[in-house]
Amino acid sequence: MRYKVFMVDSGRRVICAAKLDCIDEQAARRRAEQMHGEHDVELWDGDRLVAVFRSASNEDLGRARDPG
C-alpha cells in the first residue's frame, strides 16, 4: 500500500514529503514514527489522516495523535 508522509513546521506548513510503500498501516506507522524529530510528521493514506507524530518539543502533548 502507498502512504504519504509530510514533515510539517509549527504552522503545519509542509517542509518535505515522501511516499512510503508499506505492507499495511501498522508498518507505515512504524516508519513514519521513526522520521519524527525536530518537526511533526503526518502520515496519510490518500486523503485520510492516519496519525500525527509530534516533534520532540511537542512530546508533552502526546507521542502520536490519532485523528478523528
N, C-alpha and C positions, 0 to 999 in steps of 0.2 A: 504494500500500500504506500502511496505517496503522501507525505505530510509536508507542511511548510513550517519553518522556524523563523521568527523575527526577533532580533535583538533590538530593544527599544530604550530610548532615554527616558528621563523622568517625566517628560511631556508626552510620552507614548509615541514619539516620532521614531520611525524605523531607521536604525543605524546600519544594519545589514540583514540580509535574508539568505536562507539556504533551503534547499529541498532535501528531504530525508526519505529514503526508501527503506521501509521497515516492515517486518513480518506482521506486526499488529500494533495496536495503540500502546500497549504496555512497553514494548521495545522503543517506540517513538518517544514516550515519556522519559524513559531512562536516558536516551541520547540527548534529548533537549535539556534535561536537568544537568547533565554534565557540562553544558555550554554556559550556564549562568555564572556570573561572577560580579563584575562591576556594574552590569546592566541587567534589567529584567529580560527574560526570554519568554516569548509567547509561542505556543505550539498550536497549529491549526490543521484541521482536516477539512479541506475545501473551504467552505465559508463558516465552519463550526469551530469556535474557540474551544480547544481541548483543555489546556491548562496554562497557567502563568507561573513561571519560576522566578521568584523575587531575587533581586541582587543582594549582595552581602549587606549593603546598607539598609535594605528593606526587610531583612530576615525576621525582624521583630514583628512584622505584620503577618508572618506565616511563610513557610518554605514554599509551598505550592498552593495555588488557589484554583479550585475548580469553578469554572463559570457556571452560572445558571442556578 
